[in-house]
Amino acid sequence: MKKIILYTALLAFAIACKKGNLDSLAFYGEKLDAYEFENYAAGNEAVPDEYAVTAANRTLVSMQSIDEKTGESYTIYGVYIGDVSTIATDTVILYAHGQAAHLDAYWPRATLLASITEQYNYGVFMMDYRGFGMSEGASSESGLIEDVNASIDWLIDQGAAAERTMYYGFSLGCIPIIDRAANRADFQPAKVIIEAPLASVANLTQRSLILNVNPKSITNLEFENAEKIKDVYMPLLWLHGIDDDYIAIQNGELIYENYGGVYKDAERVVGGHHGDIPATMGYENYITRLRNFIEL
Amino acid sequence: MNRPFALALFASIFGVTSCAPSRFVEPLEKDELTVGFSLGGPVIEFNGPIPMPMTSVEVGYGLDTNLTVFGAIHTTAAYFGNIQLDAGVTYKFLDQNKFIPNVSISPSINFMYTLDDRSGKLWPILDLNAYWNYGNRTNYWYAGVNNYFELSKTMANDQPQAHHWIFNPQIGHVIKGKNDRWQLTTEFKFLAPYIKNWDAFVPYKSLTGGYGATGFYIGCRWKIGNQDN
C-alpha cells in the first residue's frame, strides 16, 4: 500500500514538473509571407463589391513593437486605408482584430469601416499582432497591448488627433483596445467601440464549467476586460450577437454594466453570432449605426 | 470557428467535475486492495463528437464488506501543474433482494491545488447509486446521481455564484474478471442536464440537446492485495 501511494505521488510529481499551459492557444494567428488584401478570397466573410477598397487606397505599414519585459523589438505590420498624408485632419478608426488568422481575414471588415461615410473620408488602421500574418514574434496578453501601443505610436507620428480617433476592438481585439483606452493617458481616443468582447478568462471558464475553478490552474492569461472597462470614460458603443455561441452575450453585458463612463450605447443584435454582426444587421444598417455613434 | 483554446481549456479543467466515473459503486470486500485508472470525459464537438481523454489513477481499500475507502489523483490536471485529488468512502446500506437493488452512498471531496497561484479549492461530492448484481461473476448495472457542491458565494468578476448544487445523473456497467481479479467499468454521465450549454465557450455535445454535457468513461481496476491471499 505504501509503495502504491509513493509511486502514484512520484508519477504525479514527475508529470507536474513538466508543466503545460494553454496561453499560446488563445492566439490563432497564421503566418504569411505577403498580404493579399483586396485579392484575398474571403469566402463567407466577403462583403459586397460596393464596399471594395482598391490597392491605391491602402498603405502597408511596418512598426516596431517592444516587449517591455525583455526589451526585444518585433517588426509588426499594419495596413492603413485612406490617405496617410491627411491623417492629421481625418477621423481615424484604429481597429484591433480578433483571434483568427491575419489581416487578410479582416480586410472585408476594414473596407466596411472605410465606408462609414463616403469612402476614404475616414482612415482605418489595423495591425497584425505578433505571430499573425507577417508580424514577427509570438503573441501574448502583454504583446497584444504592446502591439496596439505601437500602432497608436504610429498614428501619433503621422499626426493623428486623439479627439478624432476611435478605437474599435473585435473579440480578442477588445483586450488591447480596452486596456489602452483605460491606461494610456497620453492618447485618449474620442470614443470606443467594442464588438463581442469576453469579460475575462475567469468568466469564460467558470460560466462554461459551472464551478468556480481557478483559471490560473491552466493559463496565465487574464483578459480582464470587465475590470479594466471601469477605467474607460470615453463614450462606449458595445455590439454583441444575441446568439453568439462562442463568446456569450453575458460577457458583453458584464462589461457594459461595469463601464465607468457616462455615455454608453448597446446594440444587441438579434440573430447575430460571433463575427457576423454586419451581415446580420445588414451592411448599411451596421455602417449607419457606427456613423451615428461616431458623429454624436 | 476554430476553438483550440476552448477545447484545451475544457480538456484540462472540466476534469474537476467530470474526468472520472463513479469511483466505487459496489464496495470492495474487507481488506481488498485495488488500483485502477479511468479514461474519458465529457463529449465535445471536435470534427465530430468525441469524449475528452481525461485520466486519473485510483486506489481503493475495503475497510469492511460494506465500506470502501478510496482516493485518486488526476493526471491530466498534474500536467498543468496542479495537484488534484479526490478521496472518499463508499458505503452500501441496502442489499439486493429480488427487485430491490443494492444501494450505496459515496461522500467524497475533490481538492485542487494550483502550484503557480498557491491556492486550493475543495468541492464536496455525494454519489448515490443503485446497482443490480447478476450472473456468476456478480457483474452489475448501476444508476444513480452524482452531486457536486460549489461552496463559493461569488464567481468571476464578483458575480454571484450561479449554481451551488450541480446534479449529474449517471448510468453504468461493471464487468468482473475471473475470480474478480479485475473490473472493467463503463459509464455515461449526464452532466448538469438542466443548464443550457449552447452559448458555453466550450462546444459541448450533449444527449440532452442544448443543455448540459454527456460524459463517457471507461475504467479498469485490479485487485492487488487481500489478507486472504
Interface residues (C-beta under 8 A of the other chain):
Chain A: M1 I4 I5 T8 A9 L11 A12 F13 I15 A16 K18 K19 G20 N21 L22 L25 A26 Y28 Q99 A100 A199 S200 A202 N203 L204 T205 Q206 R207 S208 L209 I210 L211 N212 V213 N214 P215 K216 S217 I218 T219 N220 A226 E227 D243 D244 D245 Y246 I247 A248 I249 Q250 L254 N258 H274 G275
Chain B: M1 N2 R3 P4 F5 A6 A8 L9 F10 S12 I13 F14 V16 T17 L33 V35 V57 V59 Y61 I73 T75 A77 A78 Y79 F80 G81 N82 I83 M112 T114 L115 D116 D117 S119 K121 W123 Y148 E150 S152 T154 M155 A156 N157 Q159 Q161 A162 H163 I166 A192 I195 W198 D199 A200 F201 V202 I224 G225
